Structures are given as structure tokens and as C-alpha cells.
Amino acid sequence: DYADSLKGIGIVTARDIVHGAFASRGGGGRGEEEDDGVPVLLAVLRGLYRSCHREARSELLPLDDPSKEGARRAYESTFLAGLAMFRHPVVYDPLLGEDLISNDVGPDGGDRSGVDPSFLRDELLLMEHGP
């Protein structure tokens, strides 16, 4: 709902790809990288590329083809912007009378004590794509 799907990727396939990416971390915990050193988000994107319809796959793969880098970057940017919007929606605060980014991790985002630094690093990276 936050970004267009690749052709051939439905909710069940997407769920299976995400589950597989996290299951490789020993029970679905918040591991930063898979056993082979690939970050979970990259594992999800690669899974999406491998599982999409062959027409879409031909535009995105192989991963080492520089002529297909632009199409992958465009999809990744859209995907990350959608993820940022999901995790940090813009909401209206009736007390302040203004729109705010929910769960803001930016410099003015409030108290971050007790928050895992790796989570903040990942979220700050994600927020570069805005909600």
C-alpha cells in the first residue's frame, strides 16, 4: 500500500520473502545481517527481484549488470520511501495544531534513551527517503 509492487509479487510472496529474510537470523529476531553478511533489507530486495514475474526480472537482474542498476535504484528508492512512510507516518497533533512525523528519529525527535543504536542508525538512513 505504500509502494507499487513488482509484477508477480503479492501479499503471500512478500510475506514469505520477509519471513525468510528474518528466519535466517535464528528465530526471527532483529539481527542486522544474515549469516552470509547480507543486511536484511538487501536480502528482502534480492528476494523480491528473484521472485517477481520474468518480465520484471529481466529489467532488474542480473545484479551485476550495470545497465540494470538504474531500474533497481528506482525501485529501491520507492520501496524505502514506502517503508519510511509506514514506520513514520505524518500525523496531525491537535494540541500543537500541526503535522508531525510519528516516531521521529531525527535530531529533534525527542528522547532516545534506551533505544538500540543500530535501530537509530537504520531508521536515520531510512528517513533520508522521507515519509
Helices and strands as residue ranges (DSSP letters): H 11-23, H 40-51, H 54-60, G 66-68, H 69-87, E 90-93, E 98-101, H 117-127
